[in-house]
Amino acid sequence: MLIAVATKDGKEINQHFGHAERFLIYDVSDAAVKLVDEKKVERYCTYDEAHPLRGHVLRGMATALEGCSAIACSQVGPAPQEEMARLGFPVYALQGEIKPALVDLSKVL
């Protein structure tokens, strides 16, 4: 299964969903985790607490991440999390090293 990861350094899940301008795509099968792609996306957060749900940005992310079973990030707000789930992409707030975290996540997907 493919899982998209928001990461600053490519080693840990350490980036907020709304701050990501790219997602690393990992293929997770059994205990093997392999980086297979990188998808660039428009940043969701505008640092404006009053900004409305930017649905067009989330739909663009969904298009870019087509084929992924889930998204892993360090934090995500409830509105974008709900909208991404509605679009077919459950978003999980996780932290730690990418590979072991994705193995654990794959067990519940």
mmCIF file of the C-alpha atoms, coordinates in Angstrom:
data_MODEL
# 
_entry.id   MODEL 
# 
loop_
_atom_site.group_PDB 
_atom_site.id 
_atom_site.type_symbol 
_atom_site.label_atom_id 
_atom_site.label_alt_id 
_atom_site.label_comp_id 
_atom_site.label_asym_id 
_atom_site.label_entity_id 
_atom_site.label_seq_id 
_atom_site.pdbx_PDB_ins_code 
_atom_site.Cartn_x 
_atom_site.Cartn_y 
_atom_site.Cartn_z 
_atom_site.occupancy 
_atom_site.B_iso_or_equiv 
_atom_site.pdbx_formal_charge 
_atom_site.auth_seq_id 
_atom_site.auth_comp_id 
_atom_site.auth_asym_id 
_atom_site.auth_atom_id 
_atom_site.pdbx_PDB_model_num 
ATOM 1   C CA . MET A 1 1   ? 0.000   0.000  0.000  1.00 0.00 ? 1   MET A CA 1 
ATOM 2   C CA . LEU A 1 2   ? 1.097   3.563  -0.641 1.00 0.00 ? 2   LEU A CA 1 
ATOM 3   C CA . ILE A 1 3   ? 1.265   6.086  2.215  1.00 0.00 ? 3   ILE A CA 1 
ATOM 4   C CA . ALA A 1 4   ? 2.050   9.801  1.795  1.00 0.00 ? 4   ALA A CA 1 
ATOM 5   C CA . VAL A 1 5   ? 4.277   11.406 4.443  1.00 0.00 ? 5   VAL A CA 1 
ATOM 6   C CA . ALA A 1 6   ? 4.754   15.058 5.386  1.00 0.00 ? 6   ALA A CA 1 
ATOM 7   C CA . THR A 1 7   ? 8.380   15.404 6.438  1.00 0.00 ? 7   THR A CA 1 
ATOM 8   C CA . LYS A 1 8   ? 10.923  18.197 6.663  1.00 0.00 ? 8   LYS A CA 1 
ATOM 9   C CA . ASP A 1 9   ? 13.998  15.979 6.536  1.00 0.00 ? 9   ASP A CA 1 
ATOM 10  C CA . GLY A 1 10  ? 13.001  12.677 4.912  1.00 0.00 ? 10  GLY A CA 1 
ATOM 11  C CA . LYS A 1 11  ? 13.810  10.801 8.112  1.00 0.00 ? 11  LYS A CA 1 
ATOM 12  C CA . GLU A 1 12  ? 10.984  11.576 10.513 1.00 0.00 ? 12  GLU A CA 1 
ATOM 13  C CA . ILE A 1 13  ? 7.305   12.406 10.363 1.00 0.00 ? 13  ILE A CA 1 
ATOM 14  C CA . ASN A 1 14  ? 7.812   15.969 11.550 1.00 0.00 ? 14  ASN A CA 1 
ATOM 15  C CA . GLN A 1 15  ? 5.780   18.322 9.388  1.00 0.00 ? 15  GLN A CA 1 
ATOM 16  C CA . HIS A 1 16  ? 2.307   19.759 9.881  1.00 0.00 ? 16  HIS A CA 1 
ATOM 17  C CA . PHE A 1 17  ? -0.158  18.747 7.151  1.00 0.00 ? 17  PHE A CA 1 
ATOM 18  C CA . GLY A 1 18  ? -0.966  22.362 6.280  1.00 0.00 ? 18  GLY A CA 1 
ATOM 19  C CA . HIS A 1 19  ? 2.683   23.365 5.956  1.00 0.00 ? 19  HIS A CA 1 
ATOM 20  C CA . ALA A 1 20  ? 3.654   20.602 3.533  1.00 0.00 ? 20  ALA A CA 1 
ATOM 21  C CA . GLU A 1 21  ? 4.627   21.629 0.033  1.00 0.00 ? 21  GLU A CA 1 
ATOM 22  C CA . ARG A 1 22  ? 5.545   18.058 -0.837 1.00 0.00 ? 22  ARG A CA 1 
ATOM 23  C CA . PHE A 1 23  ? 4.741   14.564 0.313  1.00 0.00 ? 23  PHE A CA 1 
ATOM 24  C CA . LEU A 1 24  ? 7.081   11.608 0.116  1.00 0.00 ? 24  LEU A CA 1 
ATOM 25  C CA . ILE A 1 25  ? 5.275   8.486  -1.080 1.00 0.00 ? 25  ILE A CA 1 
ATOM 26  C CA . TYR A 1 26  ? 6.222   5.165  0.501  1.00 0.00 ? 26  TYR A CA 1 
ATOM 27  C CA . ASP A 1 27  ? 5.242   1.663  -0.532 1.00 0.00 ? 27  ASP A CA 1 
ATOM 28  C CA . VAL A 1 28  ? 4.606   -0.359 2.624  1.00 0.00 ? 28  VAL A CA 1 
ATOM 29  C CA . SER A 1 29  ? 4.275   -4.136 2.441  1.00 0.00 ? 29  SER A CA 1 
ATOM 30  C CA . ASP A 1 30  ? 4.775   -6.499 5.357  1.00 0.00 ? 30  ASP A CA 1 
ATOM 31  C CA . ALA A 1 31  ? 7.747   -4.981 7.204  1.00 0.00 ? 31  ALA A CA 1 
ATOM 32  C CA . ALA A 1 32  ? 9.302   -3.393 4.104  1.00 0.00 ? 32  ALA A CA 1 
ATOM 33  C CA . VAL A 1 33  ? 9.064   0.361  3.570  1.00 0.00 ? 33  VAL A CA 1 
ATOM 34  C CA . LYS A 1 34  ? 10.386  1.821  0.330  1.00 0.00 ? 34  LYS A CA 1 
ATOM 35  C CA . LEU A 1 35  ? 10.398  5.433  -0.892 1.00 0.00 ? 35  LEU A CA 1 
ATOM 36  C CA . VAL A 1 36  ? 8.852   5.392  -4.373 1.00 0.00 ? 36  VAL A CA 1 
ATOM 37  C CA . ASP A 1 37  ? 7.890   8.970  -5.251 1.00 0.00 ? 37  ASP A CA 1 
ATOM 38  C CA . GLU A 1 38  ? 7.625   12.607 -4.226 1.00 0.00 ? 38  GLU A CA 1 
ATOM 39  C CA . LYS A 1 39  ? 4.566   14.736 -4.957 1.00 0.00 ? 39  LYS A CA 1 
ATOM 40  C CA . LYS A 1 40  ? 4.635   18.518 -4.818 1.00 0.00 ? 40  LYS A CA 1 
ATOM 41  C CA . VAL A 1 41  ? 1.445   20.230 -3.644 1.00 0.00 ? 41  VAL A CA 1 
ATOM 42  C CA . GLU A 1 42  ? 0.168   23.703 -2.893 1.00 0.00 ? 42  GLU A CA 1 
ATOM 43  C CA . ARG A 1 43  ? 0.593   24.611 0.768  1.00 0.00 ? 43  ARG A CA 1 
ATOM 44  C CA . TYR A 1 44  ? -2.740  24.521 2.620  1.00 0.00 ? 44  TYR A CA 1 
ATOM 45  C CA . CYS A 1 45  ? -2.028  26.863 5.551  1.00 0.00 ? 45  CYS A CA 1 
ATOM 46  C CA . THR A 1 46  ? -1.906  30.587 4.963  1.00 0.00 ? 46  THR A CA 1 
ATOM 47  C CA . TYR A 1 47  ? -1.181  31.475 8.616  1.00 0.00 ? 47  TYR A CA 1 
ATOM 48  C CA . ASP A 1 48  ? -4.483  33.321 8.731  1.00 0.00 ? 48  ASP A CA 1 
ATOM 49  C CA . GLU A 1 49  ? -6.604  31.976 11.582 1.00 0.00 ? 49  GLU A CA 1 
ATOM 50  C CA . ALA A 1 50  ? -9.731  33.297 9.887  1.00 0.00 ? 50  ALA A CA 1 
ATOM 51  C CA . HIS A 1 51  ? -9.104  31.628 6.506  1.00 0.00 ? 51  HIS A CA 1 
ATOM 52  C CA . PRO A 1 52  ? -11.928 29.463 5.230  1.00 0.00 ? 52  PRO A CA 1 
ATOM 53  C CA . LEU A 1 53  ? -11.530 25.830 4.304  1.00 0.00 ? 53  LEU A CA 1 
ATOM 54  C CA . ARG A 1 54  ? -9.489  26.000 1.109  1.00 0.00 ? 54  ARG A CA 1 
ATOM 55  C CA . GLY A 1 55  ? -11.260 23.157 -0.640 1.00 0.00 ? 55  GLY A CA 1 
ATOM 56  C CA . HIS A 1 56  ? -9.550  23.698 -3.977 1.00 0.00 ? 56  HIS A CA 1 
ATOM 57  C CA . VAL A 1 57  ? -6.147  23.139 -2.342 1.00 0.00 ? 57  VAL A CA 1 
ATOM 58  C CA . LEU A 1 58  ? -7.331  19.947 -0.646 1.00 0.00 ? 58  LEU A CA 1 
ATOM 59  C CA . ARG A 1 59  ? -8.825  18.652 -3.895 1.00 0.00 ? 59  ARG A CA 1 
ATOM 60  C CA . GLY A 1 60  ? -5.477  19.355 -5.581 1.00 0.00 ? 60  GLY A CA 1 
ATOM 61  C CA . MET A 1 61  ? -3.695  17.377 -2.874 1.00 0.00 ? 61  MET A CA 1 
ATOM 62  C CA . ALA A 1 62  ? -6.134  14.500 -3.346 1.00 0.00 ? 62  ALA A CA 1 
ATOM 63  C CA . THR A 1 63  ? -5.388  14.482 -7.072 1.00 0.00 ? 63  THR A CA 1 
ATOM 64  C CA . ALA A 1 64  ? -1.621  14.557 -6.469 1.00 0.00 ? 64  ALA A CA 1 
ATOM 65  C CA . LEU A 1 65  ? -1.817  11.746 -3.901 1.00 0.00 ? 65  LEU A CA 1 
ATOM 66  C CA . GLU A 1 66  ? -4.079  9.493  -5.961 1.00 0.00 ? 66  GLU A CA 1 
ATOM 67  C CA . GLY A 1 67  ? -3.384  5.837  -5.162 1.00 0.00 ? 67  GLY A CA 1 
ATOM 68  C CA . CYS A 1 68  ? -2.331  6.496  -1.564 1.00 0.00 ? 68  CYS A CA 1 
ATOM 69  C CA . SER A 1 69  ? -4.222  4.708  1.207  1.00 0.00 ? 69  SER A CA 1 
ATOM 70  C CA . ALA A 1 70  ? -3.406  7.284  3.896  1.00 0.00 ? 70  ALA A CA 1 
ATOM 71  C CA . ILE A 1 71  ? -1.459  10.411 4.796  1.00 0.00 ? 71  ILE A CA 1 
ATOM 72  C CA . ALA A 1 72  ? 0.891   10.667 7.788  1.00 0.00 ? 72  ALA A CA 1 
ATOM 73  C CA . CYS A 1 73  ? 1.913   14.024 9.263  1.00 0.00 ? 73  CYS A CA 1 
ATOM 74  C CA . SER A 1 74  ? 2.911   15.407 12.660 1.00 0.00 ? 74  SER A CA 1 
ATOM 75  C CA . GLN A 1 75  ? -0.256  17.513 13.095 1.00 0.00 ? 75  GLN A CA 1 
ATOM 76  C CA . VAL A 1 76  ? -3.460  18.283 11.235 1.00 0.00 ? 76  VAL A CA 1 
ATOM 77  C CA . GLY A 1 77  ? -6.416  20.521 11.968 1.00 0.00 ? 77  GLY A CA 1 
ATOM 78  C CA . PRO A 1 78  ? -9.886  18.999 12.237 1.00 0.00 ? 78  PRO A CA 1 
ATOM 79  C CA . ALA A 1 79  ? -11.380 20.737 9.168  1.00 0.00 ? 79  ALA A CA 1 
ATOM 80  C CA . PRO A 1 80  ? -8.738  19.627 6.623  1.00 0.00 ? 80  PRO A CA 1 
ATOM 81  C CA . GLN A 1 81  ? -8.579  16.186 8.264  1.00 0.00 ? 81  GLN A CA 1 
ATOM 82  C CA . GLU A 1 82  ? -12.327 15.714 7.827  1.00 0.00 ? 82  GLU A CA 1 
ATOM 83  C CA . GLU A 1 83  ? -12.305 17.011 4.253  1.00 0.00 ? 83  GLU A CA 1 
ATOM 84  C CA . MET A 1 84  ? -9.375  14.801 3.229  1.00 0.00 ? 84  MET A CA 1 
ATOM 85  C CA . ALA A 1 85  ? -11.143 11.779 4.764  1.00 0.00 ? 85  ALA A CA 1 
ATOM 86  C CA . ARG A 1 86  ? -14.254 12.717 2.765  1.00 0.00 ? 86  ARG A CA 1 
ATOM 87  C CA . LEU A 1 87  ? -12.062 12.790 -0.355 1.00 0.00 ? 87  LEU A CA 1 
ATOM 88  C CA . GLY A 1 88  ? -10.813 9.265  0.482  1.00 0.00 ? 88  GLY A CA 1 
ATOM 89  C CA . PHE A 1 89  ? -7.545  10.072 2.237  1.00 0.00 ? 89  PHE A CA 1 
ATOM 90  C CA . PRO A 1 90  ? -7.508  9.442  5.985  1.00 0.00 ? 90  PRO A CA 1 
ATOM 91  C CA . VAL A 1 91  ? -4.907  11.655 7.671  1.00 0.00 ? 91  VAL A CA 1 
ATOM 92  C CA . TYR A 1 92  ? -3.048  10.352 10.728 1.00 0.00 ? 92  TYR A CA 1 
ATOM 93  C CA . ALA A 1 93  ? -1.076  12.520 13.140 1.00 0.00 ? 93  ALA A CA 1 
ATOM 94  C CA . LEU A 1 94  ? 2.079   10.553 13.961 1.00 0.00 ? 94  LEU A CA 1 
ATOM 95  C CA . GLN A 1 95  ? 5.608   11.308 15.029 1.00 0.00 ? 95  GLN A CA 1 
ATOM 96  C CA . GLY A 1 96  ? 8.913   9.489  14.911 1.00 0.00 ? 96  GLY A CA 1 
ATOM 97  C CA . GLU A 1 97  ? 11.041  7.751  12.323 1.00 0.00 ? 97  GLU A CA 1 
ATOM 98  C CA . ILE A 1 98  ? 9.201   7.227  9.065  1.00 0.00 ? 98  ILE A CA 1 
ATOM 99  C CA . LYS A 1 99  ? 9.829   3.540  8.451  1.00 0.00 ? 99  LYS A CA 1 
ATOM 100 C CA . PRO A 1 100 ? 8.773   2.086  11.842 1.00 0.00 ? 100 PRO A CA 1 
ATOM 101 C CA . ALA A 1 101 ? 5.824   4.482  12.052 1.00 0.00 ? 101 ALA A CA 1 
ATOM 102 C CA . LEU A 1 102 ? 4.563   3.398  8.636  1.00 0.00 ? 102 LEU A CA 1 
ATOM 103 C CA . VAL A 1 103 ? 4.931   -0.294 9.489  1.00 0.00 ? 103 VAL A CA 1 
ATOM 104 C CA . ASP A 1 104 ? 2.801   0.302  12.597 1.00 0.00 ? 104 ASP A CA 1 
ATOM 105 C CA . LEU A 1 105 ? 0.256   2.365  10.643 1.00 0.00 ? 105 LEU A CA 1 
ATOM 106 C CA . SER A 1 106 ? -0.038  -0.275 7.922  1.00 0.00 ? 106 SER A CA 1 
ATOM 107 C CA . LYS A 1 107 ? -1.150  -2.796 10.558 1.00 0.00 ? 107 LYS A CA 1 
ATOM 108 C CA . VAL A 1 108 ? -4.298  -0.788 11.286 1.00 0.00 ? 108 VAL A CA 1 
ATOM 109 C CA . LEU A 1 109 ? -5.160  0.156  7.698  1.00 0.00 ? 109 LEU A CA 1 
# 
